Amino acid sequence: MRKKPFEEIENEDDIFVVEHIIKGGRPKPLPTDAPVEYIELMTQGWSGHISTRPTIEIMREKLHKLVKQYRKYPNGSSSAQKYDSNSTSSMSQPVVMPAHSSDQSLPPFEDVLNLHKQKKYTSAFPLFQQYAGLSHKKSPLAKFYCGYYLYHGKFGITKDDDNAIEYLRQAADDGVVKAFTLYAEACLMGNTYDPKNGIKYLKKAVKHEDRSALEMWAEILYNGEHDQEIDLEEAIKIWKKAANKGSEVAKEKLKLLEENQEDN
């Protein structure tokens, strides 16, 4: 039986639903009988940030491919998996750091990064996991990549928000700037809404002038999201910083604001 979105909100007045969404709320739970690619596309479309939302053209193309794929395999016997929050796949096991006392049995970390760059993700992922369990100078970065893979649920790795957040939190606490941003996004946009930590780590990333963090923070200040006060002046200042770092999203935002001012 189909459920009404946001039925957990006792007051069905639209304004309460809107407020819930602005604060980062999303429909729950996710369906368990849909292709993982469909779940991935759906949750990407819910993103509060334009930089992470697929365009309608990309959505149309991906849905078209899914339809063709499932017409070819009507019984679900294709390589596509069904979304399963209780999956026991080796690619979605809980975060248990492998017990390695040294990295002598592992390839050099640069070789693992090269596997990632060569898009050999299913080969790179278990090696990142092993490095993440070591007392190694590259362990924090390995934790970031583990969290990155699990959070996005791509590359043949099953999406796992809980374990992704734990890896990203550890990487962020170890000082990986890229982890500040992605951990903040996971806290603000993921299944577990944690605005306190989301804003805290996003501000850390902004201090390092991470481009994605600048985009996110400007958007939050402009719209007054996640219980932050609207600050248009600061939002514009941050978009300008992001634009100077090559952000096309920020450039487009500033262009639209300029056009609106001219119209007024």
C-alpha positions, 0 to 999 in steps of 0.5 A: 500500500502506497504511503503519503509523503511526510505522513509522519507530520501530524499537522497536514497544513502545507506550511508545516511540510514546507518548513520541514523540507527547508530544514532538510527533511525528506520522505522516509522510509525509502522504498525497499523494492526499487532498483538502487539506481532509481533510489540514487536518482531520487535522493539526488533530486531531493538535494537542497543544493543546485550543484548536487541535483541532476538536471531534468535532462540527466534524469530523463536520460537515466530513467530512459536507460533504467526502463530499457534495462528492466524491459530487457530483464523483467525479472530483475536478473540484470546487474542492477541491484534492488535497494536493500537497507539490510544488505549483507554485501561485502561492499556495505558491511558496518565500519569495522577497521581491518586488523592490520598492524602494518601496510607491508602487505598493501600496495603503496597508497599512491597506487590505490589512488591511481586505481580510483583515478582509473575508475577501478573503484571496486578494486580501490575500495577494499584497499582504502578500507584496509588503509583506513584501519592502519595507523598510517599517515594516509589513513585519514584520507583513506577514511574519506574515500571510504565515506565518499564511496559509501555516501554516494553509493556509486561505482559498484559500492552499495550506498550506506549512509550510516557507515559513510557518516562514520568514516567521514566523521573520523576523516573530518576529525583527522583534519581532511578538508574534503571530509569537512564538506562531505560530512557536513552535506551528509549531516544536512542532506543525508538520512540522519539529519544532524544540523548541529554537526552539519553547520559546525563542519561546514564552517570549518570547510568554509574557513579553508575556502573549499569551493563546494563548502562555499557554495553550500554555505552561501545557499544556506545563508541566502535561504535561511536554511537549517535554522540559520538567519538569512544574510544576503550580504554575506551570501553574496560575498561567499558566492563571489569567493566561490566564483573566484575559485571557478565555481560555475554555480556561484557565477550563475547565482551572481548573474541572476542576482545582478539581472534581478537588480537591473529589473528592479 
